[in-house]
């Protein structure tokens, strides 16, 4: 089977199911496992990913206001690859290519591939998508075993956090800095399972914009900075460049030095297997005296 993955999380799932050699095309963002970077890139962004958060937001809004796509699909390359299956998403048109982005490219193909579109909103949805990919690729048994292992890992964290009997910290998860957005979808659920309380997020709900004053008034004990698609180094750099708002000086998280940059690209932004690692990472931050020190400065950093 020849598979094109237009979603980094789907690429990770395919590799986890032993299907790396079946992948013939990916996106510009598919970088895990490292071998994924050697695959032909079918998708390119029409915004500059190297500019700061405010400029990314401006470019995205400009394209959206014009009714234009944020991504460009290489139709000629897609046609030449002759995929049997294309995996895409219909969750966030800012984060990855959507079925609509594929429409014109598919119209020129004589042999139409099967399209599998993923729209997860929770951890259970993500684990179920692993089964869907397994079913579509003939690896259902492997997918079932893999999804079960991820479910058990998260359940083990949740159980240990509950046994710890500590006061649950109030947690603020910032998914974007200019303007401020709080994380949605599976992130509030991850916070809860790791033994915290998300002060803004709504499990399964969308990310949404908040003001600096709302942040100042939220009484968060821990502030997690996790811009969508950024690693720790870039997150820390962007946060320091934007500066800490004077309105936040009395925020408990700031007063106690509990402000962290986390690797959102690896553990929070993508709806893939490493969300289980993300839950374990949160548990280490929230309850470091209970959970083992599995993660390092490459994964999270006090800022």
C-alpha positions in Angstrom: 0.0 0.0 0.0 1.2 3.5 -0.9 0.2 6.1 1.7 0.4 9.9 1.7 0.1 11.5 5.1 -1.0 15.2 5.2 -0.9 15.3 9.0 2.2 15.0 11.2 0.4 13.0 13.9 -0.8 10.5 11.2 2.7 10.1 10.0 3.8 9.3 13.6 1.0 6.7 13.9 1.9 5.1 10.6 5.5 4.7 11.7 4.4 3.3 15.0 2.4 0.7 13.2 5.4 -0.4 11.2 4.3 1.3 8.0 7.2 3.7 7.4 8.1 2.1 4.1 4.5 2.4 2.9 4.6 6.2 3.3 5.4 7.9 -0.1 4.5 11.5 0.8 4.2 13.7 3.8 4.0 17.4 4.8 6.7 20.0 5.4 6.1 19.5 9.2 6.5 15.8 9.4 9.7 15.4 11.4 9.1 12.5 13.8 10.4 9.9 13.7 13.5 11.5 12.0 13.1 9.2 8.9 9.9 11.1 8.1 12.0 14.1 7.0 13.4 12.0 4.1 10.0 11.6 2.5 8.8 13.9 -0.3 6.9 16.9 1.0 3.5 17.4 -0.6 2.4 20.3 1.5 3.9 23.8 1.9 2.7 26.7 4.0 1.7 30.0 2.4 2.8 31.8 5.5 6.4 32.3 6.8 6.8 29.9 9.8 10.0 31.7 10.8 8.5 35.1 11.7 7.3 35.9 15.2 3.9 34.9 16.6 2.2 38.3 15.8 3.3 38.2 12.2 2.2 34.6 11.7 -1.2 35.6 13.1 -1.4 38.5 10.7 -0.5 36.5 7.6 -3.0 33.7 8.5 -5.8 36.2 9.1 -5.0 37.9 5.8 -5.3 34.7 3.9 -8.4 33.7 5.7 -10.1 37.0 5.1 -9.4 36.6 1.4 -10.9 33.2 1.5 -7.6 31.6 0.4 -6.0 28.5 1.7 -3.1 28.6 4.2 -1.4 25.6 2.5 -0.4 24.8 -1.0 -0.7 21.2 -2.3 1.9 20.0 -4.9 -0.7 18.5 -7.3 1.9 17.2 -9.7 3.9 15.4 -7.1 0.8 13.9 -5.6 -0.3 12.6 -8.9 3.1 11.1 -9.6 3.1 9.3 -6.2 -0.1 7.4 -7.1 -1.2 6.9 -3.5 -3.8 4.2 -2.5 -4.6 6.1 0.7 -4.4 9.8 1.7 -4.8 10.7 5.4 -5.8 14.2 6.1 -7.8 16.1 8.8 -10.8 18.4 9.2 -10.1 19.7 12.7 -8.0 22.9 12.2 -7.4 24.5 8.9 -4.7 26.7 10.4 -2.6 23.7 11.7 -2.7 21.4 8.7 -4.1 20.8 5.3 -7.8 20.0 5.0 -9.8 17.9 2.6 -10.7 21.2 0.8 -7.0 21.8 0.2 -6.9 18.5 -1.7 -9.9 19.0 -3.9 -8.2 20.5 -7.0 -5.2 18.2 -6.8 -7.5 15.1 -6.6 -9.6 16.3 -9.6 -6.7 15.7 -12.0 -6.0 12.1 -10.8 -7.3 9.3 -13.0 -7.2 6.8 -10.2 -8.8 8.2 -7.0 -7.2 7.2 -3.7 -9.1 6.4 -0.6 -9.4 9.5 1.7 -9.3 9.1 5.5 -10.1 12.3 7.4 -9.4 12.6 11.1 -11.2 15.0 13.4 -10.2 14.2 17.0 -11.3 16.4 20.0 -10.2 14.2 22.9 -7.6 11.6 23.9 -10.2 8.8 23.2 -10.7 10.2 19.7 -7.0 10.2 19.1 -6.7 6.6 20.2 -9.7 5.7 18.1 -8.0 7.3 15.1 -5.1 4.9 15.5 -7.6 2.1 15.1 -9.1 3.8 12.0 -5.7 4.0 10.5 -5.0 0.4 11.4 -8.2 -0.6 9.8 -7.5 1.3 6.6 -4.0 -0.1 6.3 -4.6 -3.7 7.3 -2.8 -3.4 10.6 -5.8 -3.4 13.0 -4.4 -5.8 15.5 -1.2 -3.9 15.9 -3.2 -0.6 16.1 -5.5 -2.1 18.8 -2.5 -3.2 20.9 -0.8 0.2 20.5 -3.9 2.2 21.3 -4.5 0.0 24.4 -1.0 0.6 25.6 -1.4 4.4 25.3 -4.7 4.2 27.2 -3.1 2.3 30.0 -0.2 4.7 30.3 -2.5 7.7 30.7 -4.7 5.7 33.1 -1.6 4.9 35.2 -0.7 8.6 35.4 -4.3 9.6 36.4 -4.4 6.9 39.1 -1.0 7.9 40.6 -1.9 11.6 40.6 -5.2 10.8 42.4 -3.3 8.7 45.0 -0.9 11.5 45.6 -3.7 13.3 47.5 -2.2 16.7 46.8 -4.1 19.9 46.1 -4.7 20.2 42.4 -2.8 23.2 40.9 -4.7 25.7 38.8 -3.1 25.6 35.4 -3.1 28.1 32.5 -2.1 26.7 29.1 -1.3 29.4 26.5 -1.4 28.1 23.0 -0.4 31.4 21.3 1.2 34.6 22.5 0.3 37.4 20.1 -2.7 37.5 20.5 -3.2 35.2 23.6 -5.0 32.0 23.0 -5.7 29.2 25.5 -5.4 25.6 24.5 -8.5 23.5 23.8 -9.4 20.1 22.4 -7.4 17.4 24.3 -5.1 19.7 26.4 -7.6 20.5 29.2 -8.2 16.7 29.5 -4.5 16.1 29.7 -4.2 18.6 32.5 -6.9 17.0 34.4 -5.5 13.5 34.0 -2.1 14.7 35.2 -3.7 16.0 38.4 -4.3 19.7 37.6 -7.2 22.0 36.9 -7.3 24.0 33.6 -8.4 27.5 34.5 -9.7 28.3 31.0 -9.7 25.3 28.8 -12.8 23.3 28.0 -12.2 19.6 27.3 -13.1 18.9 23.7 -13.7 22.5 23.0 -11.8 24.8 20.6 -8.9 27.0 21.5 -10.0 30.6 22.1 -8.7 34.1 22.6 -8.3 35.7 26.1 -7.1 39.1 27.2 -4.1 40.0 29.3 -6.4 41.1 32.1 -8.3 37.8 32.1 -4.9 36.0 32.5 -4.0 38.3 35.3 -7.3 37.5 37.1 -7.2 33.7 36.6 -5.2 32.9 39.7 -3.2 30.2 38.0 -0.6 28.4 40.1 1.3 27.1 37.0 1.6 28.8 33.6 2.5 26.6 30.6 3.5 28.3 27.4 2.9 26.0 24.5 2.5 27.9 21.2 1.1 25.5 18.6 4.0 23.8 16.6 6.9 25.3 18.6 9.6 23.5 20.5 11.0 24.5 23.9 13.8 26.7 22.5 11.5 28.7 20.2 8.8 29.0 22.9 11.3 30.4 25.4 12.7 32.8 22.9 9.2 34.1 21.8 8.0 34.5 25.4 11.1 36.4 26.5 10.9 38.6 23.4 7.3 39.5 24.0 8.0 40.3 27.7 6.0 39.5 30.8 2.9 41.7 31.1 3.0 44.0 34.1 -0.6 42.8 34.7 0.7 39.4 35.5 3.1 40.4 38.3 0.7 39.2 41.0 -0.2 35.9 39.3 0.6 33.0 41.7 2.5 31.2 38.9 4.7 34.2 38.3 5.3 34.9 42.0 6.4 31.3 42.7 8.4 30.9 39.5 6.1 28.3 38.1 6.2 29.5 34.4 7.3 26.8 31.9 8.0 26.6 28.2 7.0 23.1 27.0 7.7 21.3 23.7 4.2 21.7 22.2 5.3 20.4 18.9 6.1 17.0 20.4 3.7 16.6 23.2 0.6 18.8 22.9 -0.1 20.3 19.4 -0.3 17.1 17.4 -3.1 14.6 17.9 -0.8 11.6 18.0 0.8 9.0 20.2 3.1 11.4 22.0 0.1 13.0 23.8 0.5 10.1 26.3 4.1 11.4 26.9 2.5 14.9 27.3 0.3 13.7 30.1 3.4 12.2 31.8 5.3 15.4 31.3 2.5 17.4 32.9 2.4 15.1 35.9 6.2 15.6 36.4 5.7 19.4 36.4 2.6 19.3 38.7 3.8 16.7 41.1 7.5 16.4 40.7 7.9 14.7 44.1 5.7 11.9 43.1 6.5 11.2 39.4 9.9 10.2 38.1 12.1 12.7 36.4 11.6 11.2 32.9 11.7 14.5 31.0 14.6 17.1 30.7 15.2 20.6 29.6 14.7 19.6 26.0 11.1 18.9 26.9 10.3 21.7 29.3 12.1 24.7 30.7 11.4 27.1 33.6 11.3 30.6 32.1 
